Amino acid sequence: MGDFFVHETAVIDSDVQIGTGSKIWHFSHVMSHCSLGANCILGQNVFLGNAVRVGSGVKIQNNVSVYSGVEIEDDVFLGPSMVFTNVNAPRSFLEQKNYARTLVKKGASIGANATIVCGNTIGAYAFIGAGSVVTHEVPDFAFIYGVPARQQGWISKAGARLNFDKGTTAICELTGEKYELCDGVVAAIV
């Protein structure tokens, strides 16, 4: 055991790396060859498939399965019971190990009960509303929701809506950080 917490009902397979300060709660299962960064929280009944990589500072709420083929970068939030898929055309009678890659970039948040169809990238600091079904790439700082999910605007790192109605720059009302919109791409102005 390292400097992390694993509840007695959790199952941790062989060859797993768990970062300092991370907590793995009731009935969770981390399969072989997984990597979990520092200061992560895996809620009750979380599953990490074989060789899944999870960055640092990630919070995975109850009843979430992160299957092989999904990669989670730092500071991501995965809401309760949200779903990842990992095979494009699943059939119960065919064993398929050619997983489509799904990437969730730094700081993104995915709401409760959302579904992320495999093979897509969720951009940095993007925000996916609860119950959404994501079937396409999501740009950095995008605010999307619905079934199927559609972009409804832009959002800051802190989670405030960004208003570009008066031009190509917006200011986060929570932090004062400035953002620029250019050719459909939002970036923080440093």
ChimeraX attribute file (.defattr): number of C-alpha atoms within 10 A of each C-alpha:
attribute: neighborCount
match mode: 1-to-1
recipient: residues
	/A:1	6
	/A:2	11
	/A:3	11
	/A:4	15
	/A:5	16
	/A:6	18
	/A:7	13
	/A:8	11
	/A:9	14
	/A:10	18
	/A:11	17
	/A:12	18
	/A:13	13
	/A:14	11
	/A:15	12
	/A:16	17
	/A:17	17
	/A:18	26
	/A:19	20
	/A:20	16
	/A:21	16
	/A:22	23
	/A:23	19
	/A:24	26
	/A:25	21
	/A:26	17
	/A:27	17
	/A:28	25
	/A:29	21
	/A:30	26
	/A:31	21
	/A:32	17
	/A:33	16
	/A:34	22
	/A:35	21
	/A:36	25
	/A:37	21
	/A:38	21
	/A:39	18
	/A:40	25
	/A:41	22
	/A:42	26
	/A:43	20
	/A:44	21
	/A:45	19
	/A:46	25
	/A:47	22
	/A:48	24
	/A:49	19
	/A:50	18
	/A:51	19
	/A:52	21
	/A:53	20
	/A:54	26
	/A:55	20
	/A:56	23
	/A:57	22
	/A:58	26
	/A:59	21
	/A:60	26
	/A:61	21
	/A:62	22
	/A:63	19
	/A:64	24
	/A:65	21
	/A:66	24
	/A:67	21
	/A:68	24
	/A:69	23
	/A:70	26
	/A:71	18
	/A:72	24
	/A:73	19
	/A:74	20
	/A:75	21
	/A:76	25
	/A:77	22
	/A:78	26
	/A:79	22
	/A:80	20
	/A:81	21
	/A:82	24
	/A:83	21
	/A:84	20
	/A:85	21
	/A:86	22
	/A:87	19
	/A:88	13
	/A:89	6
	/A:90	11
	/A:91	9
	/A:92	6
	/A:93	6
	/A:94	7
	/A:95	8
	/A:96	13
	/A:97	10
	/A:98	11
	/A:99	16
	/A:100	17
	/A:101	16
	/A:102	23
	/A:103	19
	/A:104	26
	/A:105	22
	/A:106	23
	/A:107	23
	/A:108	26
	/A:109	26
	/A:110	27
	/A:111	20
	/A:112	20
	/A:113	19
	/A:114	25
	/A:115	23
	/A:116	25
	/A:117	20
	/A:118	21
	/A:119	19
	/A:120	18
	/A:121	21
	/A:122	26
	/A:123	20
	/A:124	24
	/A:125	26
	/A:126	27
	/A:127	29
	/A:128	29
	/A:129	20
	/A:130	20
	/A:131	20
	/A:132	22
	/A:133	22
	/A:134	25
	/A:135	16
	/A:136	16
	/A:137	15
	/A:138	22
	/A:139	21
	/A:140	24
	/A:141	27
	/A:142	26
	/A:143	25
	/A:144	24
	/A:145	22
	/A:146	16
	/A:147	12
	/A:148	13
	/A:149	21
	/A:150	18
	/A:151	14
	/A:152	12
	/A:153	15
	/A:154	25
	/A:155	22
	/A:156	27
	/A:157	21
	/A:158	13
	/A:159	20
	/A:160	15
	/A:161	20
	/A:162	22
	/A:163	17
	/A:164	15
	/A:165	8
	/A:166	7
	/A:167	9
	/A:168	13
	/A:169	18
	/A:170	23
	/A:171	19
	/A:172	19
	/A:173	15
	/A:174	12
	/A:175	12
	/A:176	9
	/A:177	15
	/A:178	16
	/A:179	24
	/A:180	17
	/A:181	15
	/A:182	10
	/A:183	6
	/A:184	7
	/A:185	12
	/A:186	21
	/A:187	15
	/A:188	16
	/A:189	11
	/A:190	6
